[in-house]
Amino acid sequence: MTALSAINEVWNSYQTTIECLKVVFSMMLCIPEHVAFQLELEENRKREVTTADGSRHKVSYVGPIEVIFENRNCFVGSLVMGDEVLLGAVPMEDMDLIISPSHGKLVVNPESPNFPHALVK
């Protein structure tokens, strides 16, 4: 389990600590409705998503949210769906985080421990 902080960037006053059970299997940050409610996020638009079973759903898209992990942060929109937080590949890449194969947990990329690194070729 990974602890993240999330901040509503519109009001910059609503913050919560969220437990992230899964950090991959999604491209986008996904938060349950109760987390969106805690952060007082309003729906920006609807987005259509395809879930693992192949079914399509329309879900709320909210944000911006500042996500903080250790000495890293990023600003993202989020899909409101499910009953657990999915960090997703986009915020992981933005914060330069990896899954440690030996520990099976989310960590700051050891090749860039002080600042996130981005490849922009």
N, C-alpha and C positions, 0 to 999 in steps of 0.2 A: 504494500500500500504506500502511496506517495502523497505527501501533503503539499498542496499548492495554495497560494493566496490569489483571490480574484477581487478586482475592484471595478465598480461601475465608473467608467471614464466620463460619462456625461455629467454626473453629479460629483464625482471624485470624493464621495463621502461614504458610500456603502461598500463595506469590505467584509469578506468572509473567508475562512479557511475551509478548503474542500479536500476531501480524500479522493484520490484518483486511483481506482482499482485496476484499470486497464489503460495502457498508454499507447497502444497501437491498435490496429484493426479499423481505424477511422482516419480519414484525411483531415477532417475538421474537428475543432473542439465541440463536444456535445455535452450539454448540461441538462439535468432533470428540471422539471418545472419548479420544484421547490427552491432550487438554487437561483433560478432566474427571479423568483419572487423575493428571496432574501436580498438580492442585489438591486431590487427594484428596477429591473430591466424591462423596457417596453419593446414590443414587437416592431421591427423595422420593416420586414417583408415576410412573405412565405417563401419557402424553398422546397423543392421536391427532392426527396432522397430515396435511394434504393437500399433496403436492408439486406442482411446476409441471406435471408430466405428468398430474395428476388422480388419481394413485394415493394410497391412504390407508395410513398406517403407524402403529404404536405405537412411541413412543420414550421414553427416560428423561427425566424432568424433575428437575433438580438445582438446588441453591442453598441459601442466598442467596450471590450473588457480588457483590462490589464491583467495578465497572468504572471505570477511571480513564482520562481523556483530557485531557491538558494540565491546566488548572486546574478540571476538572469531574469529578464522580463520580456514580454512581448504584448502587442495590442492586437486583438483578434475579434472577429464576430463569432457567434456560437449558434449552433442548432439546438433548439430546445426539444429534447426527446429522451426517452429511456428513463431508467431509474438509478443510473450511476454515471459518474463523470468519465468521459473518454477524452484524453488529452489530444490525441490525433497527431498525424505526421507534420502538418503545417506548423503548429506552434512549437513542436519539438525541433524542427529544422530552424525556425526563427530564433530560438533560444540556444541552438547548438548543443542539444542534449542527445544522449545515446542511452541505449539499454546495455548495461554491463553484462556481457555473457557469463562471466564467472559468478556474479551475484544475482543476476536476474532482476535488477532494479534500475530505475531511472537515475542517471548521473550526469553531471556536467562533463562535456567532452574533455578528456585528459590532455588532448593535444592543444587545447585552448582554454586553460583553466581560469584565466583572469577576465577575458572578454569573449563574447560569442564571436565566432568566425563565420563568415558567409562567403561562398563561392559565387562570384558575379561575372563569370566569363560569358 
